[in-house]
Amino acid sequence: MIIAHRGESYLAPENSLASINMAWHKGAEAVEIDIQLTTDNEIVVIHDSNTKRVGNKNLKIAASTLEELKIVDIGQKKGNQWTGEQIPTLMEVLQTIPSTGKLIIEIKCGNEIIEPLKKVLENFSGQHSQIEIIAFDFAVLSAAKKAMPIYKMLWLLNLDYYLPYWMIFINTNKLINKLQKHNIDGINVWAGKTINPHFVKKFTHQNFSIYTWTINKANQAKTLFNYGVMAVTTDRAAWLSNELNQLQK
């Protein structure tokens, strides 16, 4: 599976309806988004805790209402053709999912979002299998799994993202035991040096899913799939899918 990272974020403003709809239109199997909670308990789709990087205003998400955030233009910085793009709500994104599509939802805040998230997902008209949830914060992820056990959930791991590989000792058995204890369905790992065939097999042999992020090179994606990785996350989903098809010819 190829997952469109924040939609077709190479071409359109990340986490925008334009980017997400473009991904679906180009045939994406899955789209990954980030969610945060506003001060009036609305779930919005944005990666950062504020709007400074992507917007024309600098507002803190947790301290702003949905109405205030809707005024922010998240398209201008990507290009004039995207002027007027707004921060979408999770409900707005859910309504874009085609019958064969899958939405990967990354929780970017704390436990306060779990109950609002559960309520929004209860109104989703599609299949439970079309929704997956990921998070770096294991406590938040395990709490989400307890509250919403019907959804597949994967633990995000950066492993050697910040530190050299030789400085890290990865105890895969410890990770697996933690997943089993809390009924988490797998891991979503940064595609660094830690991820190799031996590492992947440790998890797949225990029937855990293993995804990777963020891959924008076809040869790297092909290698990871050959390792046994089940999904790769990319900023260029349609392009990568086409490139992989060419490599297979």
Buried (B, 14 or more C-beta within 10 A) or exposed (E): BBBBBBBBBBBBBBBBBBBBBBBBEBBBBBBBBBBBBBBEEBBBBBBBEBBEEBBBBEBBBBEBEBEBBBBBBBBBBBEEEBBEBBBBBBBBBBEBBEEEBBBBBBBBBBEEBBEBBEEBBEEBEBEEEBBBBBBBBBEBBBBBBEEBEEBBBBBBBEBBEEEEEEEBEBEBEEBBEEBEEBEBBBBBBBBBEBBEEEBBBBBBEBEBBBBBBBBBEBEBBBBBBEBBBBBBBBBBBBBBBBBBEEEEE
